[in-house]
Amino acid sequence: MAQNPYVNLGWNPVPGEPGEVEKLRIQLVNSASALQTAYQKIDRLLGESSFWEGDAAVGFREALDGDLPKYMKDAHRSLTLAAGHLGAWHGGLTGRRELAHKYDAEAADHKGELKAANSRHEAAKQDPDLKLAGQTFEEGPELQAAQARLNAATARLNDAVTAVNKAQGALDDVMRKARELEGTHEAEARDLAKKLQDSTKDLAPEEPGWLSKALGWIGDNLTNILGVLGAVAGLLALLCTGPFGIAMLLAAGALSVATMASRLSDPQVRASLKDGFTKGEFDADFWENSVGLAGDFLGAVPGIGAVSRGLNGAVQSTRFASEAVSTGQFLGRFADDTVTAAGRIMTSGANPVGDLVVRAVGGGQGLKTAMDFASPVAGVGTAGFGLAADNIDGLNDGKGAATAIDTGRAGLFDGPAAASLIGNTVRLFG
């Protein structure tokens, strides 16, 4: 994944690479030129009967004198139009990227100002002269001096609050501008997509349909695909550390939730589960779907736990804040607390059964690591096998074994680990 060049904004409001757009435009121009040259040569062959004569020449001209010349000419026009649209997009993209860099620099300045203002505010709140408001003094110079000190401390606190609000407002304003820029960029992208689509309308030959077939295959296998992606993300969360590992843990949770939703949206899955619970039809499909849903839930637990702890931390921080917290500040605290919680979950190494096995056999760190990796690696394998089995008839007989493996994983590893995490999270809210 490309690194975000706008680190102070926190996201890329104008995704796209002008250099790649220009390369594609040049390729389209060259392709259009090649098509034009080919069309001109074919047109010349069709028009110059003296250039080549005989039965072979007649057959050749009859073969060409059909849709091919028209397709080549129309394709040339399509590519030329598309190249023009990409050229316009390139210019707009370059300008929007420059504006995004400007906003990013402003965000950096305002964040520095906000940090300084917050420090000043914290110092002003600790001013001992503010405590003079609760004290009693005799009339005269002593009272006047105390009142002057209190007034000065109060003024400094008010000035500090004003500075915080001003800095926060400036930062929120530049973020708003960046969001508006993102909206403009997305609108321009949609407009470009429509223009590119229109440039091929009634001009170029029909596509062979590979894209539609690919999208159809993805739709037919969406649950399995999401399951594979979630399993891979979970394994990467275990393999990697730092921000990438945390991102993978949260991604695994989100993908598990998406897999569960996709699985339950299938009428056949719902019917299988209903028949199992209401009619006692505990067939292979029932167990496969039940174990799949259980695995989806267990895969989502770490991500949900991190988000729940992050939300709780943000709420608690807001409750005990000394002043009103803006939406931006709340979301920032929520994000920070979620990332912190995800990092703690990653390093907790919650694998009760695995740890029990290691202690029972007197194993060392190597065995513990192997036990920690046993379930995620097996999960990637069974998820990948499930996707393959739904597309290759010869693998259907192995689905029962994959379901059995997933059942063992859920009962021996993922279930106890999830129960421990859920218990810790519930106690946190308690």
ZAMARGU-116000 format. One record per residue (C-alpha): residue in one letter; x, y, z. Coordinates in steps of 0.5 Angstrom, whole numbers, padded with zeros to 4 digits, always signed. Layout:
AXYZ ...
***
This chain:
M+0000+0000+0000 A+0003+0007-0002 Q+0005+0011+0004 N+0000+0017+0005 P+0004+0024+0003 Y-0001+0028+0007 V+0001+0026+0014 N-0001+0032+0018 L-0008+0031+0015 G-0008+0024+0017 W-0011+0021+0010 N-0010+0022+0003 P-0016+0027+0000 V-0014+0026-0007 P-0011+0019-0009 G-0008+0018-0016 E-0001+0019-0019 P+0000+0024-0024 G+0006+0020-0027 E+0002+0014-0028 V-0004+0018-0031 E+0001+0021-0036 K+0004+0014-0038 L-0003+0011-0039 R-0005+0017-0043 I+0001+0017-0048 Q+0000+0009-0049 L-0007+0011-0051 V-0005+0016-0056 N+0000+0011-0059 S-0005+0006-0059 A-0010+0010-0063 S-0004+0012-0068 A-0002+0005-0069 L-0010+0004-0070 Q-0010+0009-0075 T-0004+0007-0079 A-0007+0000-0079 Y-0014+0003-0082 Q-0011+0007-0087 K-0006+0001-0090 I-0013-0004-0090 D-0017+0002-0093 R-0011+0002-0099 L-0011-0005-0100 L-0019-0005-0101 G-0018+0001-0106 E-0012-0001-0110 S-0014-0007-0114 S-0008-0006-0119 F-0004-0007-0113 W-0006-0015-0112 E-0010-0019-0116 G-0012-0026-0117 D-0017-0030-0113 A-0012-0030-0107 A-0013-0022-0107 V-0021-0023-0108 G-0021-0027-0102 F-0017-0023-0098 R-0021-0017-0099 E-0027-0020-0098 A-0025-0022-0091 L-0023-0015-0090 D-0029-0012-0093 G-0033-0012-0087 D-0033-0010-0079 L-0026-0010-0078 P-0024-0003-0082 K-0030+0000-0078 Y-0028-0003-0071 M-0021+0000-0072 K-0023+0007-0074 D-0028+0007-0069 A-0023+0004-0064 H-0018+0010-0066 R-0024+0015-0064 S-0025+0012-0058 L-0018+0012-0055 T-0017+0019-0058 L-0023+0021-0054 A-0020+0017-0048 A-0013+0020-0048 G-0016+0027-0048 H-0020+0026-0042 L-0014+0023-0038 G-0010+0029-0040 A-0016+0034-0037 W-0016+0029-0031 H-0008+0030-0030 G-0008+0037-0030 G-0014+0037-0025 L-0011+0032-0021 T-0004+0036-0021 G-0007+0042-0018 R-0011+0038-0013 R-0005+0035-0010 E-0002+0042-0010 L-0008+0044-0006 A-0008+0038-0001 H+0000+0039+0000 K-0002+0046+0002 Y-0007+0044+0007 D-0003+0039+0010 A+0002+0044+0011 E-0003+0049+0015 A-0005+0043+0019 A+0002+0042+0021 D+0002+0049+0023 H-0005+0049+0027 K-0003+0042+0030 G+0003+0046+0033 E-0001+0052+0035 L-0006+0047+0039 K+0000+0044+0042 A+0003+0050+0045 A-0004+0053+0047 N-0006+0046+0051 S+0001+0047+0054 R-0001+0054+0056 H-0008+0052+0058 E-0005+0047+0063 A+0000+0051+0066 A-0006+0057+0067 K-0010+0052+0070 Q-0005+0050+0075 D-0004+0058+0077 P-0004+0058+0085 D-0007+0065+0085 L-0013+0062+0082 K-0014+0059+0089 L-0015+0066+0092 A-0022+0066+0090 G-0024+0062+0096 Q-0020+0066+0101 T-0021+0072+0106 F-0017+0078+0106 E-0018+0084+0111 E-0020+0090+0107 G-0014+0094+0105 P-0008+0093+0101 E-0008+0086+0102 L-0014+0085+0099 Q-0013+0089+0093 A-0006+0086+0092 A-0010+0079+0092 Q-0016+0081+0088 A-0010+0084+0083 R-0007+0077+0083 L-0013+0073+0082 N-0016+0078+0076 A-0009+0077+0073 A-0009+0069+0074 T-0016+0069+0071 A-0015+0073+0065 R-0009+0069+0063 L-0013+0063+0064 N-0019+0066+0060 D-0013+0068+0054 A-0011+0061+0054 V-0018+0058+0053 T-0019+0063+0048 A-0012+0061+0045 V-0014+0053+0045 N-0021+0055+0042 K-0018+0059+0036 A-0012+0054+0035 Q-0017+0048+0035 G-0022+0052+0030 A-0017+0053+0025 L-0015+0046+0025 D-0022+0044+0024 D-0023+0049+0019 V-0017+0046+0015 M-0019+0039+0016 R-0026+0042+0013 K-0023+0044+0007 A-0019+0038+0006 R-0026+0034+0006 E-0029+0039+0001 L-0023+0038-0003 E-0024+0030-0003 G-0031+0031-0005 T-0029+0035-0011 H-0024+0030-0013 E-0029+0024-0012 A-0034+0028-0016 E-0029+0029-0022 A-0027+0022-0021 R-0034+0020-0023 D-0034+0025-0028 L-0028+0022-0031 A-0031+0015-0031 K-0037+0017-0034 K-0033+0020-0040 L-0029+0014-0041 Q-0035+0010-0041 D-0038+0015-0046 S-0032+0015-0050 T-0033+0008-0052 K-0041+0008-0053 D-0042+0006-0060 L-0035+0007-0062 A-0031+0001-0060 P-0033-0007-0061 E-0036-0010-0055 E-0032-0012-0049 P-0031-0020-0049 G-0034-0020-0042 W-0028-0022-0038 L-0030-0016-0033 S-0037-0018-0032 K-0035-0025-0031 A-0030-0024-0026 L-0034-0019-0022 G-0040-0025-0022 W-0035-0030-0020 I-0033-0025-0014 G-0040-0024-0012 D-0041-0032-0012 N-0036-0033-0008 L-0036-0027-0004 T-0037-0030+0003 N-0031-0035+0002 I-0026-0029-0001 L-0028-0025+0005 G-0026-0031+0010 V-0020-0032+0006 L-0018-0025+0007 G-0020-0025+0014 A-0016-0031+0016 V-0010-0028+0012 A-0010-0021+0016 G-0011-0025+0022 L-0004-0029+0021 L-0001-0022+0019 A-0003-0019+0025 L+0001-0025+0029 L+0007-0025+0025 C+0008-0017+0024 T+0009-0012+0030 G+0008-0004+0030 P+0002+0000+0026 F+0002-0005+0021 G+0000-0011+0025 I-0005-0007+0029 A-0008-0005+0022 M-0008-0012+0020 L-0012-0014+0027 L-0017-0009+0026 A-0018-0011+0019 A-0019-0018+0021 G-0024-0016+0026 A-0028-0012+0020 L-0027-0018+0015 S-0030-0023+0020 V-0036-0018+0021 A-0037-0018+0014 T-0036-0025+0012 M-0041-0026+0018 A-0046-0021+0014 S-0045-0024+0008 R-0046-0031+0010 L-0052-0030+0014 S-0055-0026+0007 D-0055-0033+0004 P-0062-0035+0004 Q-0059-0042+0003 V-0055-0042+0009 R-0061-0039+0013 A-0065-0044+0011 S-0060-0050+0013 L-0059-0047+0020 K-0067-0046+0021 D-0068-0053+0019 G-0063-0056+0023 F-0066-0052+0030 T-0073-0053+0028 K-0073-0060+0024 G-0067-0063+0027 E-0063-0064+0020 F-0056-0063+0023 D-0053-0065+0016 A-0046-0063+0013 D-0049-0056+0011 F-0052-0055+0018 W-0045-0056+0021 E-0041-0053+0016 N-0045-0046+0016 S-0045-0047+0024 V-0038-0047+0025 G-0037-0042+0019 L-0041-0037+0023 A-0038-0039+0030 G-0031-0038+0026 D-0033-0031+0024 F-0035-0029+0031 L-0029-0031+0034 G-0025-0028+0029 A-0028-0021+0030 V-0027-0021+0037 P-0020-0018+0038 G-0022-0013+0033 I-0029-0011+0037 G-0025-0012+0043 A-0020-0006+0041 V-0026-0002+0038 S-0030-0003+0045 R-0024-0001+0049 G-0023+0005+0045 L-0030+0007+0045 N-0030+0006+0053 G-0023+0010+0054 A-0026+0016+0049 V-0032+0016+0053 Q-0029+0016+0060 S-0024+0022+0058 T-0030+0026+0055 R-0034+0025+0062 F-0028+0027+0066 A-0025+0033+0061 S-0025+0040+0065 E-0028+0043+0059 A-0033+0041+0053 V-0030+0036+0048 S-0031+0037+0040 T-0033+0032+0036 G-0026+0032+0033 Q-0022+0031+0039 F-0027+0025+0041 L-0026+0022+0035 G-0018+0023+0036 R-0018+0020+0043 F-0023+0014+0040 A-0018+0013+0035 D-0012+0013+0039 D-0015+0009+0045 T-0017+0004+0040 V-0010+0003+0037 T-0007+0002+0044 A-0012-0003+0046 A-0011-0007+0039 G-0003-0006+0041 R-0004-0009+0048 I-0009-0015+0045 M-0003-0017+0040 T+0002-0017+0046 S-0003-0021+0051 G-0002-0027+0047 A-0008-0030+0050 N-0008-0038+0048 P-0010-0041+0055 V-0010-0048+0052 G-0004-0047+0048 D+0000-0045+0054 L-0003-0050+0058 V+0000-0055+0053 V+0007-0052+0053 R+0007-0052+0061 A+0004-0059+0061 V+0010-0062+0057 G+0015-0057+0059 G+0016-0054+0053 G+0020-0047+0051 Q+0019-0041+0047 G+0019-0045+0041 L+0013-0049+0043 K+0009-0044+0045 T+0010-0040+0039 A+0008-0046+0035 M+0002-0047+0039 D+0000-0039+0038 F+0001-0040+0030 A-0003-0047+0030 S-0010-0044+0029 P-0008-0038+0025 V-0004-0042+0020 A-0010-0048+0020 G-0015-0042+0019 V-0012-0040+0013 G-0011-0047+0010 T-0019-0049+0011 A-0021-0042+0009 G-0017-0043+0002 F-0019-0050+0001 G-0027-0048+0002 L-0026-0043-0003 A-0022-0048-0008 A-0027-0053-0006 D-0033-0049-0008 N-0030-0048-0015 I-0027-0055-0016 D-0032-0061-0016 G-0026-0066-0014 L-0025-0062-0007 N-0032-0063-0005 D-0031-0069-0001 G-0025-0066+0003 K-0030-0060+0006 G-0032-0065+0012 A-0025-0065+0014 A-0024-0058+0014 T-0030-0057+0018 A-0028-0062+0023 I-0021-0058+0023 D-0025-0051+0024 T-0029-0054+0030 G-0023-0056+0033 R-0019-0049+0032 A-0026-0046+0035 G-0026-0051+0041 L-0019-0051+0043 F-0016-0045+0041 D-0020-0039+0038 G-0026-0040+0043 P-0022-0040+0050 A-0018-0034+0047 A-0024-0030+0045 A-0027-0032+0052 S-0021-0029+0056 L-0022-0023+0052 I-0029-0022+0052 G-0029-0023+0060 N-0023-0017+0060 T-0027-0013+0056 V-0034-0014+0060 R-0030-0012+0066 L-0027-0006+0063 F-0034-0003+0062 G-0037-0006+0069 
***
